[in-house]
Amino acid sequence: MAIGKKYGGRKKGTPNKATVEKAIIAEQVVARADMAGRKLAKEVLDEFMHLFAGMAASHQPLPSGMPVPLGRTPNEAKFEKYARLAVQCAKDLASYQSPTFRAIAVTSDVVDKGGAVRFVVENAPLIIDAVANEPASA
């Protein structure tokens, strides 16, 4: 094979065998859950998160002197209990709803040997021409 040229192989953007197999397995899991009429775990977590958040809101303590609205029974212990349950469900559910980011280390490939360092600037001719054509400032 010539250097710099690629012949044959998979086209850019075509998934590999492992990716295709994972997608098929995921589709089968969802299909089985739908056929059985059962909810996926992430759906159950979402429902309980909202349920516990609502229960916490109904028991949320009010500022002193504020009248208690109908349907609310302020109770700090119950508020804390349901708020903790809502937060725990939200933590467990977050991995299904949000991407995870990983820390990466950025290193330089340049080794300082006391010599000159070469940099490549994209669009350098355009920048040089633009600066050269600017009117001189006094």
The first five atom37 places (N, CA, C, CB, O) and aatype in JSON, in Angstrom:
{
  "aatype": [12, 0, 9, 7, 11, 11, 18, 7, 7, 1, 11, 11, 7, 16, 14, 2, 11, 0, 16, 19, 6, 11, 0, 9, 9, 0, 6, 5, 19, 19, 0, 1, 0, 3, 12, 0, 7, 1, 11, 10, 0, 11, 6, 19, 10, 3, 6, 13, 12, 8, 10, 13, 0, 7, 12, 0, 0, 15, 8, 5, 14, 10, 14, 15, 7, 12, 14, 19, 14, 10, 7, 1, 16, 14, 2, 6, 0, 11, 13, 6, 11, 18, 0, 1, 10, 0, 19, 5, 4, 0, 11, 3, 10, 0, 15, 18, 5, 15, 14, 16, 13, 1, 0, 9, 0, 19, 16, 15, 3, 19, 19, 3, 11, 7, 7, 0, 19, 1, 13, 19, 19, 6, 2, 0, 14, 10, 9, 9, 3, 0, 19, 0, 2, 6, 14, 0, 15, 0],
  "atom_mask": [
    [1, 1, 1, 1, 1],
    [1, 1, 1, 1, 1],
    [1, 1, 1, 1, 1],
    [1, 1, 1, 0, 1],
    [1, 1, 1, 1, 1],
    [1, 1, 1, 1, 1],
    [1, 1, 1, 1, 1],
    [1, 1, 1, 0, 1],
    [1, 1, 1, 0, 1],
    [1, 1, 1, 1, 1],
    [1, 1, 1, 1, 1],
    [1, 1, 1, 1, 1],
    [1, 1, 1, 0, 1],
    [1, 1, 1, 1, 1],
    [1, 1, 1, 1, 1],
    [1, 1, 1, 1, 1],
    [1, 1, 1, 1, 1],
    [1, 1, 1, 1, 1],
    [1, 1, 1, 1, 1],
    [1, 1, 1, 1, 1],
    [1, 1, 1, 1, 1],
    [1, 1, 1, 1, 1],
    [1, 1, 1, 1, 1],
    [1, 1, 1, 1, 1],
    [1, 1, 1, 1, 1],
    [1, 1, 1, 1, 1],
    [1, 1, 1, 1, 1],
    [1, 1, 1, 1, 1],
    [1, 1, 1, 1, 1],
    [1, 1, 1, 1, 1],
    [1, 1, 1, 1, 1],
    [1, 1, 1, 1, 1],
    [1, 1, 1, 1, 1],
    [1, 1, 1, 1, 1],
    [1, 1, 1, 1, 1],
    [1, 1, 1, 1, 1],
    [1, 1, 1, 0, 1],
    [1, 1, 1, 1, 1],
    [1, 1, 1, 1, 1],
    [1, 1, 1, 1, 1],
    [1, 1, 1, 1, 1],
    [1, 1, 1, 1, 1],
    [1, 1, 1, 1, 1],
    [1, 1, 1, 1, 1],
    [1, 1, 1, 1, 1],
    [1, 1, 1, 1, 1],
    [1, 1, 1, 1, 1],
    [1, 1, 1, 1, 1],
    [1, 1, 1, 1, 1],
    [1, 1, 1, 1, 1],
    [1, 1, 1, 1, 1],
    [1, 1, 1, 1, 1],
    [1, 1, 1, 1, 1],
    [1, 1, 1, 0, 1],
    [1, 1, 1, 1, 1],
    [1, 1, 1, 1, 1],
    [1, 1, 1, 1, 1],
    [1, 1, 1, 1, 1],
    [1, 1, 1, 1, 1],
    [1, 1, 1, 1, 1],
    [1, 1, 1, 1, 1],
    [1, 1, 1, 1, 1],
    [1, 1, 1, 1, 1],
    [1, 1, 1, 1, 1],
    [1, 1, 1, 0, 1],
    [1, 1, 1, 1, 1],
    [1, 1, 1, 1, 1],
    [1, 1, 1, 1, 1],
    [1, 1, 1, 1, 1],
    [1, 1, 1, 1, 1],
    [1, 1, 1, 0, 1],
    [1, 1, 1, 1, 1],
    [1, 1, 1, 1, 1],
    [1, 1, 1, 1, 1],
    [1, 1, 1, 1, 1],
    [1, 1, 1, 1, 1],
    [1, 1, 1, 1, 1],
    [1, 1, 1, 1, 1],
    [1, 1, 1, 1, 1],
    [1, 1, 1, 1, 1],
    [1, 1, 1, 1, 1],
    [1, 1, 1, 1, 1],
    [1, 1, 1, 1, 1],
    [1, 1, 1, 1, 1],
    [1, 1, 1, 1, 1],
    [1, 1, 1, 1, 1],
    [1, 1, 1, 1, 1],
    [1, 1, 1, 1, 1],
    [1, 1, 1, 1, 1],
    [1, 1, 1, 1, 1],
    [1, 1, 1, 1, 1],
    [1, 1, 1, 1, 1],
    [1, 1, 1, 1, 1],
    [1, 1, 1, 1, 1],
    [1, 1, 1, 1, 1],
    [1, 1, 1, 1, 1],
    [1, 1, 1, 1, 1],
    [1, 1, 1, 1, 1],
    [1, 1, 1, 1, 1],
    [1, 1, 1, 1, 1],
    [1, 1, 1, 1, 1],
    [1, 1, 1, 1, 1],
    [1, 1, 1, 1, 1],
    [1, 1, 1, 1, 1],
    [1, 1, 1, 1, 1],
    [1, 1, 1, 1, 1],
    [1, 1, 1, 1, 1],
    [1, 1, 1, 1, 1],
    [1, 1, 1, 1, 1],
    [1, 1, 1, 1, 1],
    [1, 1, 1, 1, 1],
    [1, 1, 1, 1, 1],
    [1, 1, 1, 1, 1],
    [1, 1, 1, 0, 1],
    [1, 1, 1, 0, 1],
    [1, 1, 1, 1, 1],
    [1, 1, 1, 1, 1],
    [1, 1, 1, 1, 1],
    [1, 1, 1, 1, 1],
    [1, 1, 1, 1, 1],
    [1, 1, 1, 1, 1],
    [1, 1, 1, 1, 1],
    [1, 1, 1, 1, 1],
    [1, 1, 1, 1, 1],
    [1, 1, 1, 1, 1],
    [1, 1, 1, 1, 1],
    [1, 1, 1, 1, 1],
    [1, 1, 1, 1, 1],
    [1, 1, 1, 1, 1],
    [1, 1, 1, 1, 1],
    [1, 1, 1, 1, 1],
    [1, 1, 1, 1, 1],
    [1, 1, 1, 1, 1],
    [1, 1, 1, 1, 1],
    [1, 1, 1, 1, 1],
    [1, 1, 1, 1, 1],
    [1, 1, 1, 1, 1],
    [1, 1, 1, 1, 1]
  ],
  "atom_positions": [
    [[0.85, -1.18, 0.0], [0.0, 0.0, 0.0], [0.89, 1.23, 0.0], [-0.96, 0.0, 1.22], [1.88, 1.3, 0.73]],
    [[0.53, 2.19, -0.83], [1.3, 3.43, -0.92], [1.08, 4.26, 0.33], [0.9, 4.23, -2.18], [0.01, 4.23, 0.93]],
    [[2.1, 4.99, 0.72], [2.0, 5.84, 1.9], [1.04, 6.99, 1.6], [3.41, 6.38, 2.33], [1.15, 7.65, 0.56]],
    [[0.11, 7.22, 2.51], [-0.83, 8.33, 2.35], [-2.08, 7.97, 1.58], [0.0, 0.0, 0.0], [-2.97, 8.81, 1.45]],
    [[-2.19, 6.76, 1.07], [-3.38, 6.35, 0.32], [-3.98, 5.13, 0.99], [-3.03, 6.05, -1.17], [-3.28, 4.26, 1.49]],
    [[-5.31, 5.1, 0.98], [-6.01, 3.99, 1.6], [-6.9, 3.34, 0.56], [-6.84, 4.45, 2.83], [-7.68, 4.01, -0.12]],
    [[-6.78, 2.04, 0.42], [-7.57, 1.29, -0.53], [-8.42, 0.28, 0.24], [-6.68, 0.6, -1.58], [-7.93, -0.38, 1.15]],
    [[-9.66, 0.17, -0.14], [-10.53, -0.84, 0.47], [-10.9, -0.49, 1.89], [0.0, 0.0, 0.0], [-10.69, 0.63, 2.35]],
    [[-11.46, -1.44, 2.58], [-11.84, -1.23, 3.97], [-13.23, -0.63, 4.09], [0.0, 0.0, 0.0], [-13.93, -0.45, 3.1]],
    [[-13.59, -0.32, 5.3], [-14.9, 0.22, 5.62], [-14.96, 1.71, 5.28], [-15.24, -0.02, 7.09], [-14.0, 2.44, 5.53]],
    [[-16.07, 2.15, 4.74], [-16.25, 3.57, 4.45], [-16.37, 4.34, 5.76], [-17.51, 3.8, 3.57], [-16.8, 3.79, 6.77]],
    [[-15.99, 5.61, 5.75], [-16.05, 6.46, 6.93], [-17.49, 6.55, 7.42], [-15.48, 7.87, 6.63], [-18.4, 6.79, 6.64]],
    [[-17.68, 6.36, 8.72], [-19.01, 6.44, 9.32], [-19.75, 5.12, 9.38], [0.0, 0.0, 0.0], [-20.82, 5.06, 10.0]],
    [[-19.24, 4.08, 8.77], [-19.87, 2.76, 8.81], [-19.52, 2.1, 10.14], [-19.42, 1.88, 7.6], [-18.34, 1.99, 10.48]],
    [[-20.55, 1.66, 10.9], [-20.26, 1.05, 12.22], [-19.56, -0.29, 12.07], [-21.57, 0.88, 13.02], [-19.77, -1.02, 11.1]],
    [[-18.71, -0.61, 13.04], [-18.01, -1.9, 13.01], [-18.92, -2.99, 13.59], [-16.67, -1.83, 13.81], [-20.03, -2.7, 14.04]],
    [[-18.46, -4.22, 13.57], [-19.27, -5.36, 13.96], [-19.74, -5.25, 15.43], [-18.47, -6.65, 13.76], [-20.9, -5.55, 15.73]],
    [[-18.85, -4.84, 16.32], [-19.2, -4.73, 17.74], [-20.31, -3.7, 17.95], [-17.96, -4.37, 18.57], [-21.23, -3.92, 18.74]],
    [[-20.21, -2.57, 17.27], [-21.23, -1.52, 17.41], [-22.58, -1.99, 16.91], [-20.8, -0.25, 16.65], [-23.61, -1.73, 17.53]],
    [[-22.58, -2.69, 15.79], [-23.83, -3.22, 15.23], [-24.45, -4.23, 16.19], [-23.58, -3.87, 13.85], [-25.66, -4.22, 16.41]],
    [[-23.63, -5.11, 16.77], [-24.14, -6.11, 17.7], [-24.73, -5.46, 18.95], [-23.03, -7.08, 18.09], [-25.77, -5.89, 19.43]],
    [[-24.07, -4.43, 19.48], [-24.6, -3.73, 20.65], [-25.94, -3.07, 20.34], [-23.6, -2.67, 21.14], [-26.85, -3.11, 21.17]],
    [[-26.07, -2.47, 19.17], [-27.33, -1.84, 18.78], [-28.44, -2.86, 18.66], [-27.15, -1.09, 17.45], [-29.58, -2.6, 19.07]],
    [[-28.13, -4.03, 18.1], [-29.14, -5.09, 17.95], [-29.59, -5.58, 19.33], [-28.57, -6.27, 17.12], [-30.79, -5.78, 19.55]],
    [[-28.64, -5.78, 20.24], [-28.98, -6.23, 21.6], [-29.85, -5.2, 22.3], [-27.7, -6.5, 22.43], [-30.83, -5.55, 22.96]],
    [[-29.51, -3.93, 22.17], [-30.31, -2.86, 22.8], [-31.72, -2.84, 22.24], [-29.63, -1.49, 22.6], [-32.68, -2.67, 22.99]],
    [[-31.87, -3.0, 20.93], [-33.19, -3.03, 20.31], [-34.0, -4.23, 20.82], [-33.08, -3.09, 18.78], [-35.2, -4.11, 21.05]],
    [[-33.34, -5.37, 21.0], [-34.03, -6.56, 21.48], [-34.52, -6.37, 22.92], [-33.11, -7.78, 21.39], [-35.62, -6.81, 23.26]],
    [[-33.71, -5.74, 23.76], [-34.1, -5.49, 25.15], [-35.33, -4.59, 25.19], [-32.94, -4.86, 25.95], [-36.28, -4.86, 25.93]],
    [[-35.31, -3.53, 24.4], [-36.45, -2.61, 24.36], [-37.68, -3.32, 23.82], [-36.12, -1.36, 23.51], [-38.78, -3.14, 24.34]],
    [[-37.5, -4.12, 22.78], [-38.63, -4.84, 22.19], [-39.24, -5.82, 23.19], [-38.19, -5.58, 20.92], [-40.46, -5.93, 23.3]],
    [[-38.39, -6.54, 23.93], [-38.9, -7.48, 24.93], [-39.68, -6.75, 26.02], [-37.74, -8.27, 25.55], [-40.72, -7.23, 26.47]],
    [[-39.17, -5.61, 26.45], [-39.86, -4.84, 27.49], [-41.2, -4.33, 26.98], [-38.98, -3.67, 27.96], [-42.19, -4.34, 27.71]],
    [[-41.23, -3.87, 25.72], [-42.48, -3.38, 25.14], [-43.49, -4.51, 24.98], [-42.21, -2.72, 23.79], [-44.68, -4.33, 25.24]],
    [[-43.01, -5.68, 24.54], [-43.91, -6.8, 24.33], [-44.49, -7.3, 25.64], [-43.18, -7.93, 23.61], [-45.65, -7.72, 25.69]],
    [[-43.73, -7.26, 26.67], [-44.2, -7.74, 27.96], [-45.06, -6.69, 28.67], [-43.02, -8.13, 28.84], [-45.65, -6.97, 29.71]],
    [[-45.12, -5.47, 28.1], [-45.9, -4.42, 28.73], [-45.23, -3.87, 29.98], [0.0, 0.0, 0.0], [-45.87, -3.22, 30.8]],
    [[-43.96, -4.13, 30.11], [-43.24, -3.67, 31.3], [-42.41, -2.45, 30.95], [-42.34, -4.79, 31.86], [-41.98, -2.27, 29.81]],
    [[-42.21, -1.62, 31.94], [-41.4, -0.43, 31.77], [-39.93, -0.77, 31.96], [-41.84, 0.68, 32.75], [-39.58, -1.7, 32.69]],
    [[-39.09, 0.0, 31.29], [-37.65, -0.15, 31.52], [-37.3, 0.46, 32.87], [-36.83, 0.52, 30.38], [-38.05, 1.28, 33.39]],
    [[-36.18, 0.06, 33.42], [-35.76, 0.54, 34.74], [-35.62, 2.06, 34.76], [-34.45, -0.11, 35.15], [-35.97, 2.7, 35.75]],
    [[-35.11, 2.64, 33.67], [-34.94, 4.09, 33.67], [-36.28, 4.8, 33.69], [-34.14, 4.52, 32.45], [-36.38, 5.91, 34.22]],
    [[-37.32, 4.2, 33.12], [-38.65, 4.8, 33.16], [-39.23, 4.75, 34.56], [-39.59, 4.1, 32.18], [-39.87, 5.7, 35.02]],
    [[-39.01, 3.63, 35.26], [-39.47, 3.49, 36.64], [-38.74, 4.5, 37.54], [-39.25, 2.04, 37.16], [-39.36, 5.15, 38.37]],
    [[-37.43, 4.62, 37.35], [-36.66, 5.59, 38.14], [-37.18, 7.01, 37.92], [-35.18, 5.52, 37.78], [-37.3, 7.79, 38.87]],
    [[-37.5, 7.33, 36.67], [-38.0, 8.66, 36.36], [-39.33, 8.92, 37.05], [-38.16, 8.83, 34.84], [-39.55, 10.0, 37.61]],
    [[-40.22, 7.94, 37.02], [-41.52, 8.1, 37.69], [-41.36, 8.29, 39.19], [-42.41, 6.89, 37.41], [-42.0, 9.17, 39.77]],
    [[-40.52, 7.47, 39.83], [-40.33, 7.6, 41.27], [-39.63, 8.91, 41.64], [-39.54, 6.42, 41.8], [-39.93, 9.5, 42.67]],
    [[-38.71, 9.36, 40.8], [-38.05, 10.63, 41.06], [-39.1, 11.75, 41.13], [-37.0, 10.94, 39.95], [-39.08, 12.56, 42.06]],
    [[-40.01, 11.78, 40.15], [-41.05, 12.81, 40.15], [-42.04, 12.63, 41.29], [-41.79, 12.81, 38.81], [-42.5, 13.6, 41.88]],
    [[-42.36, 11.37, 41.61], [-43.27, 11.1, 42.72], [-42.68, 11.6, 44.04], [-43.57, 9.59, 42.81], [-43.35, 12.29, 44.8]],
    [[-41.42, 11.24, 44.31], [-40.78, 11.66, 45.56], [-40.59, 13.17, 45.61], [-39.44, 10.96, 45.73], [-40.69, 13.78, 46.68]],
    [[-40.3, 13.78, 44.48], [-40.16, 15.24, 44.44], [-41.48, 15.92, 44.78], [-39.66, 15.71, 43.06], [-41.5, 16.92, 45.5]],
    [[-42.57, 15.38, 44.28], [-43.9, 15.92, 44.6], [-44.25, 15.75, 46.07], [0.0, 0.0, 0.0], [-44.81, 16.64, 46.7]],
    [[-43.91, 14.58, 46.6], [-44.18, 14.33, 48.02], [-43.34, 15.24, 48.9], [-43.91, 12.84, 48.38], [-43.81, 15.74, 49.92]],
    [[-42.09, 15.47, 48.51], [-41.23, 16.38, 49.27], [-41.81, 17.79, 49.23], [-39.79, 16.38, 48.72], [-41.8, 18.5, 50.24]],
    [[-42.31, 18.2, 48.08], [-42.87, 19.55, 47.95], [-44.09, 19.73, 48.85], [-43.25, 19.84, 46.5], [-44.3, 20.81, 49.4]],
    [[-44.9, 18.68, 49.0], [-46.1, 18.82, 49.84], [-45.76, 18.88, 51.33], [-47.06, 17.68, 49.58], [-46.57, 19.35, 52.12]],
    [[-44.58, 18.41, 51.71], [-44.17, 18.44, 53.12], [-43.1, 19.5, 53.38], [-43.65, 17.08, 53.54], [-42.56, 19.57, 54.49]],
    [[-42.8, 20.32, 52.4], [-41.75, 21.34, 52.56], [-42.12, 22.35, 53.64], [-41.49, 22.06, 51.22], [-43.22, 22.9, 53.61]],
    [[-41.23, 22.6, 54.58], [-41.51, 23.59, 55.62], [-41.69, 24.98, 55.02], [-40.37, 23.6, 56.67], [-41.07, 25.33, 54.02]],
    [[-42.55, 25.76, 55.65], [-42.84, 27.12, 55.2], [-42.13, 28.13, 56.09], [-44.36, 27.39, 55.19], [-41.81, 27.83, 57.24]],
    [[-41.88, 29.32, 55.57], [-41.3, 30.36, 56.4], [-42.25, 30.7, 57.55], [-40.98, 31.63, 55.56], [-43.46, 30.57, 57.42]],
    [[-41.7, 31.13, 58.66], [-42.54, 31.44, 59.83], [-43.49, 32.59, 59.49], [-41.68, 31.81, 61.06], [-43.11, 33.57, 58.85]],
    [[-44.73, 32.46, 59.94], [-45.73, 33.48, 59.71], [-46.52, 33.3, 58.43], [0.0, 0.0, 0.0], [-47.52, 33.99, 58.22]],
    [[-46.09, 32.4, 57.57], [-46.8, 32.18, 56.31], [-47.93, 31.18, 56.54], [-45.84, 31.67, 55.21], [-47.71, 30.13, 57.15]],
    [[-49.15, 31.49, 56.06], [-50.26, 30.55, 56.27], [-50.05, 29.28, 55.44], [-51.62, 31.21, 55.9], [-49.46, 29.31, 54.36]],
    [[-50.55, 28.16, 55.99], [-50.39, 26.86, 55.32], [-51.47, 26.73, 54.24], [-50.48, 25.68, 56.35], [-52.66, 26.77, 54.55]],
    [[-51.06, 26.58, 52.96], [-52.05, 26.41, 51.89], [-52.76, 25.06, 52.02], [-51.38, 26.53, 50.51], [-52.25, 24.13, 52.65]],
    [[-53.94, 24.96, 51.4], [-54.7, 23.71, 51.42], [-53.89, 22.61, 50.72], [-56.09, 23.88, 50.74], [-53.24, 22.86, 49.71]],
    [[-53.93, 21.43, 51.27], [-53.24, 20.29, 50.68], [-51.78, 20.16, 51.1], [0.0, 0.0, 0.0], [-51.11, 19.2, 50.72]],
    [[-51.28, 21.1, 51.87], [-49.89, 21.03, 52.32], [-49.86, 20.72, 53.8], [-49.13, 22.35, 52.03], [-50.63, 21.28, 54.58]],
    [[-48.97, 19.84, 54.17], [-48.76, 19.52, 55.58], [-47.26, 19.61, 55.85], [-49.33, 18.09, 55.95], [-46.56, 18.61, 55.76]],
    [[-46.78, 20.78, 56.18], [-45.34, 20.94, 56.41], [-44.84, 19.99, 57.5], [-45.01, 22.38, 56.8], [-45.38, 19.94, 58.61]],
    [[-43.8, 19.25, 57.16], [-43.21, 18.31, 58.1], [-41.76, 18.14, 57.66], [-43.99, 16.92, 58.13], [-41.48, 17.52, 56.64]],
    [[-40.84, 18.69, 58.44], [-39.44, 18.72, 58.04], [-38.85, 17.32, 57.89], [-38.64, 19.5, 59.05], [-38.07, 17.09, 56.97]],
    [[-39.2, 16.39, 58.76], [-38.65, 15.04, 58.69], [-39.1, 14.33, 57.41], [-39.09, 14.22, 59.92], [-38.29, 13.7, 56.73]],
    [[-40.4, 14.44, 57.08], [-40.9, 13.82, 55.86], [-40.33, 14.51, 54.62], [-42.44, 13.85, 55.83], [-40.02, 13.86, 53.63]],
    [[-40.21, 15.83, 54.69], [-39.63, 16.58, 53.57], [-38.22, 16.07, 53.28], [-39.6, 18.1, 53.87], [-37.87, 15.8, 52.13]],
    [[-37.41, 15.94, 54.34], [-36.03, 15.48, 54.16], [-35.99, 14.05, 53.61], [-35.27, 15.55, 55.5], [-35.17, 13.74, 52.74]],
    [[-36.87, 13.18, 54.11], [-36.91, 11.79, 53.66], [-37.23, 11.71, 52.16], [-37.96, 10.99, 54.47], [-36.53, 11.03, 51.41]],
    [[-38.29, 12.4, 51.74], [-38.7, 12.33, 50.33], [-37.73, 13.07, 49.42], [-40.11, 12.89, 50.17], [-37.53, 12.68, 48.27]],
    [[-37.14, 14.13, 49.91], [-36.16, 14.85, 49.11], [-34.93, 13.98, 48.87], [-35.75, 16.18, 49.8], [-34.39, 13.95, 47.76]],
    [[-34.48, 13.26, 49.9], [-33.34, 12.35, 49.73], [-33.66, 11.23, 48.73], [-32.95, 11.74, 51.09], [-32.81, 10.87, 47.92]],
    [[-34.87, 10.7, 48.79], [-35.27, 9.65, 47.84], [-35.32, 10.2, 46.41], [-36.63, 9.06, 48.24], [-34.91, 9.52, 45.47]],
    [[-35.83, 11.41, 46.25], [-35.89, 12.03, 44.92], [-34.49, 12.26, 44.37], [-36.66, 13.36, 44.97], [-34.23, 12.0, 43.2]],
    [[-33.58, 12.74, 45.21], [-32.21, 12.99, 44.78], [-31.52, 11.67, 44.43], [-31.42, 13.73, 45.88], [-30.77, 11.62, 43.45]],
    [[-31.74, 10.62, 45.2], [-31.13, 9.33, 44.91], [-31.62, 8.78, 43.57], [-31.43, 8.32, 46.04], [-30.83, 8.26, 42.78]],
    [[-32.92, 8.91, 43.31], [-33.45, 8.47, 42.01], [-32.84, 9.3, 40.88], [-35.0, 8.58, 41.98], [-32.51, 8.77, 39.82]],
    [[-32.7, 10.6, 41.1], [-32.12, 11.48, 40.08], [-30.67, 11.09, 39.8], [-32.21, 12.95, 40.51], [-30.24, 11.08, 38.64]],
    [[-29.92, 10.79, 40.85], [-28.52, 10.36, 40.66], [-28.44, 9.07, 39.85], [-27.83, 10.16, 42.03], [-27.62, 8.95, 38.94]],
    [[-29.3, 8.11, 40.19], [-29.29, 6.83, 39.48], [-29.73, 7.0, 38.03], [-30.2, 5.84, 40.19], [-29.24, 6.29, 37.15]],
    [[-30.64, 7.93, 37.78], [-31.19, 8.15, 36.44], [-30.25, 8.97, 35.56], [-32.53, 8.82, 36.54], [-30.31, 8.87, 34.34]],
    [[-29.41, 9.78, 36.17], [-28.56, 10.7, 35.41], [-27.67, 9.98, 34.39], [-27.69, 11.5, 36.35], [-27.43, 10.51, 33.31]],
    [[-27.19, 8.81, 34.73], [-26.3, 8.1, 33.8], [-27.02, 7.66, 32.53], [-25.7, 6.88, 34.48], [-26.38, 7.42, 31.51]],
    [[-28.35, 7.56, 32.58], [-29.12, 7.19, 31.39], [-29.5, 8.41, 30.55], [-30.38, 6.44, 31.79], [-29.77, 8.28, 29.36]],
    [[-29.52, 9.59, 31.16], [-30.02, 10.77, 30.48], [-28.93, 11.73, 30.02], [-30.96, 11.5, 31.36], [-29.16, 12.52, 29.11]],
    [[-27.76, 11.68, 30.62], [-26.71, 12.63, 30.29], [-25.43, 11.91, 29.89], [-26.45, 13.57, 31.48], [-25.12, 10.84, 30.42]],
    [[-24.7, 12.5, 28.95], [-23.43, 11.87, 28.57], [-22.41, 12.02, 29.69], [-22.88, 12.49, 27.26], [-22.48, 12.95, 30.5]],
    [[-21.46, 11.11, 29.72], [-20.39, 11.23, 30.71], [-19.16, 11.8, 30.03], [-20.08, 9.86, 31.37], [-18.85, 11.45, 28.9]],
    [[-18.48, 12.66, 30.72], [-17.27, 13.26, 30.2], [-16.1, 12.72, 30.99], [-17.34, 14.81, 30.26], [-16.19, 12.52, 32.2]],
    [[-15.02, 12.5, 30.3], [-13.83, 11.97, 30.97], [-12.71, 12.98, 30.85], [-13.4, 10.61, 30.36], [-12.59, 13.69, 29.86]],
    [[-11.9, 13.04, 31.86], [-10.76, 13.94, 31.84], [-9.7, 13.41, 30.88], [-10.16, 14.13, 33.26], [-9.44, 12.21, 30.84]],
    [[-9.12, 14.3, 30.13], [-8.04, 13.89, 29.24], [-6.83, 14.75, 29.53], [-8.45, 14.0, 27.75], [-6.96, 15.91, 29.92]],
    [[-5.68, 14.18, 29.34], [-4.45, 14.93, 29.55], [-3.97, 15.45, 28.21], [-3.35, 14.05, 30.23], [-3.89, 14.7, 27.24]],
    [[-3.66, 16.72, 28.15], [-3.15, 17.32, 26.93], [-1.67, 17.5, 27.11], [-3.86, 18.68, 26.6], [-1.21, 18.2, 28.01]],
    [[-0.93, 16.86, 26.23], [0.53, 16.94, 26.32], [1.07, 17.49, 25.02], [1.15, 15.56, 26.62], [0.39, 17.49, 24.0]],
    [[2.27, 17.95, 25.07], [2.93, 18.48, 23.89], [3.86, 17.42, 23.33], [3.69, 19.78, 24.21], [4.57, 16.74, 24.08]],
    [[3.86, 17.29, 22.01], [4.77, 16.35, 21.36], [6.14, 16.98, 21.14], [4.18, 15.88, 20.04], [7.08, 16.31, 20.72]],
    [[6.24, 18.27, 21.43], [7.48, 19.0, 21.18], [8.42, 18.82, 22.38], [7.2, 20.51, 20.91], [8.03, 19.07, 23.52]],
    [[9.62, 18.38, 22.11], [10.62, 18.24, 23.16], [11.58, 19.41, 23.03], [11.38, 16.85, 23.06], [12.14, 19.65, 21.96]],
    [[11.77, 20.13, 24.11], [12.64, 21.3, 24.07], [14.1, 20.83, 24.11], [12.34, 22.27, 25.27], [14.58, 20.33, 25.12]],
    [[14.77, 21.01, 22.97], [16.18, 20.64, 22.89], [17.04, 21.87, 22.74], [16.42, 19.69, 21.71], [18.2, 21.8, 22.32]],
    [[16.46, 23.01, 23.1], [17.21, 24.26, 23.02], [17.26, 24.83, 21.62], [0.0, 0.0, 0.0], [17.94, 25.82, 21.38]],
    [[16.55, 24.22, 20.69], [16.56, 24.69, 19.31], [15.28, 25.43, 18.98], [0.0, 0.0, 0.0], [14.5, 25.77, 19.87]],
    [[15.06, 25.67, 17.71], [13.87, 26.36, 17.26], [12.69, 25.4, 17.26], [14.08, 26.97, 15.85], [12.86, 24.2, 17.05]],
    [[11.5, 25.93, 17.49], [10.28, 25.16, 17.46], [9.48, 25.62, 16.26], [9.47, 25.32, 18.78], [9.29, 26.82, 16.06]],
    [[9.01, 24.68, 15.46], [8.27, 25.02, 14.25], [6.78, 24.92, 14.53], [8.68, 24.09, 13.08], [6.3, 23.91, 15.05]],
    [[6.03, 25.97, 14.18], [4.59, 25.99, 14.32], [3.97, 26.12, 12.95], [4.13, 27.14, 15.24], [4.53, 26.79, 12.08]],
    [[2.84, 25.49, 12.74], [2.1, 25.61, 11.48], [0.86, 26.43, 11.78], [1.74, 24.2, 10.88], [0.05, 26.07, 12.64]],
    [[0.7, 27.52, 11.05], [-0.46, 28.39, 11.24], [-1.35, 28.23, 10.02], [-0.03, 29.9, 11.44], [-0.94, 28.48, 8.89]],
    [[-2.58, 27.8, 10.27], [-3.51, 27.65, 9.16], [-3.91, 29.03, 8.66], [-4.76, 26.83, 9.59], [-4.02, 29.97, 9.45]],
    [[-4.13, 29.16, 7.39], [-4.52, 30.41, 6.75], [-3.49, 31.51, 6.95], [-5.86, 30.87, 7.28], [-3.85, 32.69, 6.93]],
    [[-2.24, 31.16, 7.13], [-1.2, 32.15, 7.35], [-1.1, 33.16, 6.21], [0.13, 31.47, 7.54], [-0.95, 34.35, 6.48]],
    [[-1.16, 32.75, 4.94], [-1.06, 33.74, 3.86], [-2.2, 34.76, 3.91], [-1.07, 33.04, 2.5], [-1.99, 35.93, 3.61]],
    [[-3.39, 34.32, 4.29], [-4.51, 35.26, 4.39], [-4.28, 36.28, 5.49], [-5.81, 34.5, 4.64], [-4.57, 37.46, 5.32]],
    [[-3.77, 35.83, 6.62], [-3.52, 36.73, 7.74], [-2.41, 37.71, 7.39], [-3.14, 35.93, 9.02], [-2.51, 38.9, 7.68]],
    [[-1.37, 37.22, 6.77], [-0.24, 38.09, 6.4], [-0.7, 39.14, 5.4], [0.93, 37.26, 5.81], [-0.34, 40.31, 5.52]],
    [[-1.49, 38.73, 4.4], [-2.0, 39.7, 3.41], [-2.89, 40.73, 4.07], [-2.77, 38.97, 2.3], [-2.82, 41.91, 3.72]],
    [[-3.74, 40.31, 5.0], [-4.64, 41.25, 5.66], [-3.86, 42.27, 6.48], [-5.63, 40.5, 6.56], [-4.21, 43.45, 6.48]],
    [[-2.81, 41.84, 7.16], [-2.0, 42.75, 7.97], [-1.2, 43.68, 7.04], [-1.05, 41.95, 8.91], [-1.05, 44.86, 7.33]],
    [[-0.7, 43.15, 5.95], [0.1, 43.96, 5.01], [-0.74, 45.03, 4.34], [0.75, 43.07, 3.95], [-0.23, 46.09, 4.0]],
    [[-2.02, 44.77, 4.15], [-2.89, 45.71, 3.44], [-3.58, 46.7, 4.37], [-3.93, 44.95, 2.67], [-4.33, 47.56, 3.91]],
    [[-3.34, 46.6, 5.68], [-3.94, 47.55, 6.62], [-3.26, 48.9, 6.46], [-3.82, 47.05, 8.09], [-2.05, 48.96, 6.22]],
    [[-4.03, 50.0, 6.6], [-3.41, 51.32, 6.53], [-2.47, 51.52, 7.73], [-4.47, 52.43, 6.49], [-2.76, 51.06, 8.83]],
    [[-1.38, 52.19, 7.49], [-0.39, 52.44, 8.55], [-0.99, 53.41, 9.56], [0.93, 53.01, 7.97], [-1.61, 54.4, 9.19]],
    [[-0.81, 53.12, 10.85], [-1.32, 54.01, 11.9], [-0.19, 54.94, 12.34], [-1.9, 53.19, 13.12], [0.98, 54.56, 12.42]],
    [[-0.59, 56.18, 12.63], [0.41, 57.18, 12.99], [0.77, 57.15, 14.43], [-0.05, 58.53, 12.65], [1.61, 57.93, 14.87]]
  ]
}
